[in-house]
Amino acid sequence: MMRFVACAALMFFLTTGVILAQEQPVPAITVINVSELLAPWLPILMTAFMGIVLALLEIIRQWLKKKTGVEIETSHMQVLQKAIENGAGVALNRLKVSTKNINIDTRSDAVRQAVEYVNQSAADAVKNFGLTPEQIAEKVIAKMGVITAPNPDIVIQDVTPPPPNTGAGG
């Protein structure tokens, strides 16, 4: 930036020196009209100045977008993950998991309550990512598997029946 200013100042002084060095009749009082000197250069100078201003504004805009967008999404993700983990804990406590090979339907009361818990405690994050209750239920069941993973005697399986095949002509 400093080089640019130095080069611009040098160009200004060199061009004014060349213009002033031309032979002209010298009036009794020497008056230098700066507007006449800059008039031919004014469109070029204004174009360069506006280009620099626009480039700086674009850099600032991109920096702000990057800074705010990433932080907001990260905080939503952290809130959602914690809510899903807590919801899975609520579902596990309701089910009182103690047997091997437990089967869980995504429409069960325990999972439904866990989904409601996630929707209540992380409503902004759910809205931000556009999650449906079914997607939240899948994530809760997956988190239940993670929570129970240290216990090899407990296996969580999703037994939700598949949707009917409407494409086969009925």
C-alpha positions as CSV (number, residue, x, y, z in Angstrom):
1,M,0.0,0.0,0.0
2,M,2.9,2.3,0.9
3,R,4.6,1.6,-2.4
4,F,1.4,2.5,-4.3
5,V,1.1,5.9,-2.5
6,A,4.8,6.6,-3.1
7,C,4.5,5.7,-6.8
8,A,1.3,7.8,-7.2
9,A,3.1,10.8,-5.5
10,L,6.2,10.3,-7.7
11,M,4.0,10.2,-10.9
12,F,2.2,13.3,-9.9
13,F,5.3,15.3,-9.3
14,L,7.0,14.0,-12.5
15,T,4.0,14.9,-14.7
16,T,3.6,18.3,-13.1
17,G,7.3,19.0,-13.6
18,V,7.1,18.1,-17.3
19,I,4.0,20.2,-17.8
20,L,5.6,23.2,-16.0
21,A,8.9,22.7,-17.9
22,Q,7.2,23.5,-21.3
23,E,7.9,26.9,-22.7
24,Q,5.1,29.2,-21.9
25,P,5.0,32.9,-21.7
26,V,5.5,33.7,-18.1
27,P,3.0,36.2,-16.8
28,A,4.0,38.8,-14.2
29,I,2.3,36.8,-11.5
30,T,2.8,33.0,-11.7
31,V,-0.5,31.3,-10.9
32,I,-0.7,27.5,-11.1
33,N,-4.3,26.3,-11.7
34,V,-4.4,22.8,-10.2
35,S,-7.8,22.0,-11.7
36,E,-6.4,22.6,-15.2
37,L,-3.4,20.4,-14.4
38,L,-5.5,17.6,-13.1
39,A,-8.3,17.9,-15.6
40,P,-6.9,15.4,-18.2
41,W,-6.0,12.9,-15.4
42,L,-9.2,13.2,-13.3
43,P,-11.2,10.4,-15.0
44,I,-8.2,8.0,-14.7
45,L,-7.6,8.9,-11.1
46,M,-11.3,8.6,-10.2
47,T,-11.5,5.2,-11.9
48,A,-8.5,3.9,-10.1
49,F,-9.7,5.3,-6.8
50,M,-13.1,3.7,-7.2
51,G,-11.6,0.4,-8.2
52,I,-9.5,0.3,-5.0
53,V,-12.5,1.3,-2.8
54,L,-14.7,-1.4,-4.4
55,A,-11.9,-4.1,-4.0
56,L,-11.5,-3.2,-0.3
57,L,-15.3,-3.3,0.2
58,E,-15.4,-6.8,-1.4
59,I,-12.6,-8.1,0.8
60,I,-14.4,-6.8,3.9
61,R,-17.7,-8.3,2.8
62,Q,-16.1,-11.7,2.2
63,W,-14.3,-11.6,5.6
64,L,-17.5,-10.8,7.4
65,K,-19.4,-13.5,5.7
66,K,-16.8,-16.1,6.4
67,K,-16.4,-15.0,10.0
68,T,-20.1,-14.8,10.9
69,G,-21.4,-17.7,8.8
70,V,-18.9,-20.3,10.1
71,E,-19.3,-19.4,13.7
72,I,-23.1,-19.5,13.6
73,E,-23.2,-22.9,11.8
74,T,-20.7,-24.3,14.3
75,S,-22.6,-23.1,17.3
76,H,-25.9,-24.6,15.8
77,M,-24.1,-27.9,15.2
78,Q,-22.8,-28.0,18.8
79,V,-26.2,-27.2,20.3
80,L,-27.9,-29.8,18.1
81,Q,-25.3,-32.5,18.9
82,K,-25.7,-31.9,22.7
83,A,-29.5,-31.9,22.4
84,I,-29.5,-35.2,20.4
85,E,-27.1,-36.8,23.0
86,N,-29.4,-35.7,25.8
87,G,-32.5,-36.8,24.0
88,A,-30.9,-40.3,23.5
89,G,-30.2,-40.4,27.2
90,V,-33.8,-39.6,27.9
91,A,-34.9,-42.4,25.6
92,L,-32.5,-44.9,27.1
93,N,-33.7,-44.0,30.6
94,R,-37.3,-44.4,29.6
95,L,-36.6,-47.8,28.0
96,K,-34.5,-48.9,31.0
97,V,-32.1,-50.8,28.6
98,S,-30.9,-53.9,30.3
99,T,-31.3,-56.7,27.9
100,K,-29.3,-57.8,24.9
101,N,-30.5,-57.1,21.3
102,I,-33.2,-54.5,22.1
103,N,-35.2,-53.4,19.1
104,I,-36.5,-49.8,18.9
105,D,-39.1,-48.5,16.6
106,T,-38.6,-44.8,15.6
107,R,-42.3,-44.3,16.4
108,S,-42.0,-45.5,20.0
109,D,-42.9,-43.2,22.9
110,A,-39.3,-43.1,24.1
111,V,-38.0,-41.9,20.7
112,R,-40.9,-39.5,20.3
113,Q,-40.1,-37.9,23.6
114,A,-36.5,-37.7,22.7
115,V,-37.4,-35.9,19.4
116,E,-39.7,-33.5,21.3
117,Y,-36.8,-32.8,23.7
118,V,-34.4,-32.1,20.8
119,N,-37.1,-29.8,19.1
120,Q,-37.6,-27.9,22.3
121,S,-33.9,-27.5,23.4
122,A,-32.4,-26.8,20.0
123,A,-35.2,-25.3,18.0
124,D,-33.0,-22.8,16.2
125,A,-30.5,-25.4,15.2
126,V,-33.2,-27.8,13.9
127,K,-34.7,-24.9,11.9
128,N,-31.3,-23.9,10.6
129,F,-30.6,-27.4,9.3
130,G,-34.2,-28.1,8.2
131,L,-34.4,-31.4,10.1
132,T,-37.7,-33.3,10.1
133,P,-38.8,-35.3,13.2
134,E,-37.9,-38.6,11.3
135,Q,-34.4,-37.4,10.7
136,I,-34.1,-36.4,14.3
137,A,-35.4,-39.8,15.4
138,E,-32.7,-41.5,13.2
139,K,-30.0,-39.4,14.8
140,V,-31.3,-40.1,18.3
141,I,-31.3,-43.8,17.7
142,A,-27.8,-43.6,16.3
143,K,-26.7,-41.6,19.3
144,M,-28.3,-44.3,21.5
145,G,-26.0,-46.8,19.8
146,V,-23.0,-44.6,20.5
147,I,-24.0,-44.2,24.2
148,T,-24.5,-47.9,24.7
149,A,-21.4,-48.9,22.6
150,P,-19.1,-49.4,25.7
151,N,-21.5,-52.1,26.8
152,P,-21.2,-55.1,24.5
153,D,-24.3,-56.8,25.9
154,I,-26.6,-54.0,24.5
155,V,-27.3,-53.8,20.8
156,I,-29.7,-51.1,19.5
157,Q,-31.5,-51.9,16.2
158,D,-34.0,-49.8,14.3
159,V,-37.1,-51.9,13.5
160,T,-39.2,-49.2,11.8
161,P,-41.1,-50.9,9.0
162,P,-40.2,-49.7,5.5
163,P,-42.7,-47.4,3.8
164,P,-45.1,-49.1,1.4
165,N,-44.0,-49.4,-2.2
166,T,-46.4,-47.2,-4.1
167,G,-44.4,-47.3,-7.3
168,A,-45.3,-51.0,-8.2
169,G,-48.8,-50.0,-9.3
170,G,-50.6,-50.8,-6.1
